[in-house]
Amino acid sequence: MLKQRILTALVLLALLLPALLVQAAWPFALLTLLAIAAAGWEWARLNGAGRAAIGLGIGLGVACLLAFLAGWTTSAPRQAWWAAMAVWVLGGAWALRGGVAGWPRVPQAVRLGIGLLALWTAWLAMLNAKAGGLNFILSIFMIVWTADVFAYFGGRAFGRRKLAPSISPGKSWAGVWSGMAGAAILAVGWIAFDGSGLAYNDSFFTIVETRWTGFAVLPIVVFLVAMSVVGDLFESLVKRSAGAKDSSGLLPGHGGILDRVDALLPVFPIALALAPL
């Protein structure tokens, strides 16, 4: 299983990194559009859409394509990111408080709409972040990836007190604190790298430092890690409600696309709200 997981991760990185490195937007837009459309199909299946799930996934992909053609992937209004942040903070708290039993009580059309809109908004935010340059978008990705790695090892070493046992039994408070610590270390190191003159455009951390002062960097990074946990728990809640272990089997060793992007869904819109380009 571990070997399969590593091989899948390497293949994903081999596809993602070249799309990030090229200046043209369309390779990254196409790659992520296909992933988001597949995630839309997974979301629809988890929420009982049945045969309509394929159509909803395709519809989400078309919505992303229309946004790309309209030019929204480089100039979306900043108000959209603030609105997304409000929805994730308030809606995430509401959903997690309701728990696994509360999710099926939400009307199916609302459940479907919530997920598809969250996926579309996150895709739009990723493309806007890509327009900000490699240093900017990669620094946002690395917040989530670093927190995930530190949370895994910190949770294994010290994770006795569970975070949300009825939703995701494997997660612990020690994992959360470890992830936040790892992301904070990343931020300090990245700001030092930006200051060395080697970076050809600003990172998320440097823009936050300029926009909000340096004292705000670590609290904002901690907040983003907390929201990545909310995204992760929200998807776990939906899967548990549907009686599913993974969102699908599209990624051998990893589950589905949603299982890989759940933590990114709230982070990218919120990052763009807090660090305007």
C-alpha positions, 0 to 999 in steps of 0.5 A, spaced: 500 500 500 505 504 501 509 503 495 502 504 491 501 510 495 508 513 493 508 511 486 501 515 485 504 521 489 510 521 484 505 521 478 501 526 480 507 531 482 510 529 475 503 532 472 503 538 477 510 541 477 510 542 469 504 545 469 506 550 475 512 551 472 510 553 465 508 561 464 502 559 460 496 558 464 492 553 460 496 547 462 495 548 469 487 550 468 486 544 464 489 539 469 486 542 475 479 542 471 479 535 469 481 534 477 475 538 479 470 535 475 472 528 477 472 531 484 465 534 482 463 527 480 465 524 487 461 529 491 455 528 487 456 520 488 457 521 496 451 525 496 446 520 493 446 523 486 446 516 482 447 516 475 446 524 475 453 524 478 457 524 471 452 529 469 454 534 475 461 532 474 461 534 467 457 540 468 462 543 474 468 542 468 464 546 463 462 552 469 470 552 470 471 552 462 466 558 462 470 562 467 476 561 464 474 563 457 471 569 461 477 571 464 475 570 471 481 566 472 486 572 473 481 577 475 476 575 479 473 580 484 476 580 491 469 580 494 468 573 492 474 570 496 472 574 503 465 571 501 468 564 501 472 565 507 465 567 511 462 561 508 467 556 510 468 559 517 461 559 519 458 554 514 464 549 516 462 550 524 455 549 523 456 542 519 461 540 524 457 541 529 451 538 526 456 531 525 455 525 521 447 525 523 446 532 521 448 532 514 443 527 511 438 532 514 440 537 509 436 537 503 440 534 497 439 539 492 443 544 497 448 539 499 450 538 492 450 545 491 454 546 497 460 542 494 460 543 487 460 551 489 466 550 493 470 546 488 468 551 483 471 557 487 477 553 489 479 552 482 478 559 480 482 561 486 488 556 484 488 559 477 488 566 480 494 564 485 497 561 479 497 568 475 500 571 481 507 567 480 510 560 481 513 563 488 506 565 490 502 559 488 507 554 491 507 557 497 500 556 498 500 549 496 506 548 501 502 550 507 497 545 506 502 539 504 507 541 510 502 541 515 499 535 513 506 531 513 507 534 520 500 532 523 501 525 520 508 524 524 506 529 530 499 525 531 503 518 530 508 520 536 503 524 541 496 523 538 492 521 544 487 526 545 482 525 539 480 531 535 473 529 532 473 521 533 465 521 531 468 524 524 475 522 523 478 517 528 485 518 526 486 525 527 488 528 534 489 535 537 497 533 537 497 532 529 493 539 529 498 543 533 504 539 529 501 541 523 501 548 525 508 548 528 510 545 521 507 551 517 510 556 522 517 554 521 515 554 513 513 561 513 519 563 517 524 560 512 520 562 506 520 569 508 528 569 509 528 565 502 524 571 499 529 576 502 535 573 499 533 576 492 533 569 489 525 569 488 523 572 482 516 574 485 513 575 492 510 569 496 504 568 500 508 570 506 511 576 503 505 579 501 502 578 508 508 581 511 507 587 507 499 587 507 498 586 514 505 587 517 510 581 519 506 580 526 500 577 522 504 572 518 504 566 523 497 568 526 494 568 519 498 561 517 495 558 523 488 560 521 489 557 514 492 550 517 486 550 522 481 551 515 485 546 512 483 541 518 476 544 517 476 542 509 479 535 511 473 534 517 468 536 512 469 531 507 470 526 512 463 527 515 460 527 508 464 520 507 462 517 513 455 520 512 455 516 506 458 510 509 464 510 504 471 510 506 474 514 500 471 518 495 472 514 490 478 509 487 481 514 482 488 514 485 491 508 487 493 508 494 490 515 496 482 514 494 479 519 490 481 526 488 476 529 494 481 525 499 487 529 496 484 536 495 479 537 501 484 541 505 485 545 499 478 547 498 478 553 503 485 555 503 486 557 497 480 562 497 481 565 504 489 565 502 487 570 496 482 574 501 488 575 506 494 576 501 491 580 495 495 580 488 
